[in-house]
């Protein structure tokens, strides 16, 4: 690549080839507010990406921003390992009062390293310690992170191959989605657990997403989630629900498993838990399973004080703004609206999702991902940020901030529909 005239020469020259999102969204973003990103040229972009789900409350929510600034102006701690601090105390009390107790949930809170995969690693490690077993059951299409333990439970072949070592300790069974809708994966799993000659060791844990995000926005049926809970109870298996992308209200309820009326043994939460996009991850653990010894699982950055400050206010805002009901209602309306509009454009386009986590699946039109790539790129050219997920990236994912205004949401959806109409028409005109 000739970078002599590129506005991004310094990045192309000095930053690793590993960079990803900047290739899809080639702009240098200077500031952001609410649902809008502004680049260094002064162009505004509507954000239907929300930091891959880390910005459910939008960019720079004022109350959270001001609290962080005030904390710093008062010389409040920014780093404290796992020491006691007023910021951690306020967060824990608020999480208990606003989220856990109203839902009848009794959990201990483990603070892990700052990213989602740290939380998953901790949960898997604890499940193995509790049970004395090693195997983990995960699901086709699942995504749980890129560190080796989490990656072993991640299904994406491209991600797995990047490890360049064997990934062990996980067995995959079918998730109830399009590719496997004809297979009763749980019945198959139960038969393996019952059969002493199946070759499957009794697992320590089952880990799942209630809505597979990177896997392509596949929604687990409510009864299926209940059946997983029952199966884990029957065989003494730890049930881990990965709420890293689905949690903090993304699908409507603060915790996406609420719709099934179940209580997982452990819950991993990250991304939007800080409310401000600051690094923070936690594991919720049933008290009788909290058998850690002091410092048995640790990390230098498990005490992000600024994240505690913003998270405490963000949790209250989620309730005060009634975001659960609002997001649920918006999601239902959007799925119905987009299903009707996509059917007019091409009935092979499938719309799926819950809350403000919605996918437009173009796999039946083009299983190479090129069609979805054109749609995402044209949206970017028209100043809308939207990403792709799923097998071969054939799914365009709508994931705006939960606090997006009705006018902004309508503007973004109308632009997406127009772009899809144009690109699909052009695609068909070229004989695809």
Buried (B, 14 or more C-beta within 10 A) or exposed (E): EEEEEEEBEEBBEEEEEEEEEBEBBBBEBEEBBBBBBBBEEEEEBBBBBBBBBBBBBBBBBEBBBEBBEEBBEEEBBBEBEBEEBEBBEBBBEBBBEBBBEEEEBEBBBBBBBBBBBBBBBBBBBBBBBBBEBBBBBBBBBBBBBBBBBBBBBBBBEEBBEEBEEEBEBBBBBBBBBBBBEEBBBBEEBBEBBEEEEEEBEBBBBBBBBBBBBBBBBBBBEBEBBEBBBBBBEEBEBBBBBBBBBBBBBBBBBBBBBBBBEBBBBBBBBBBBBBBBBBBBBBBBBBEEBBEBEEEEBEBEBBBBBBBBBBBBBBBBBBBEBEBBEBBBEBBBEBBEBBBEBBEEBBEBBBBBBBBBBBBBBBBEBBEEBBBBBBBBBBBBEEBBBBBBBBBBBBBBBBBBBBBBEEEBBEBBBEBBBEBBBBBBEEBEEEEE
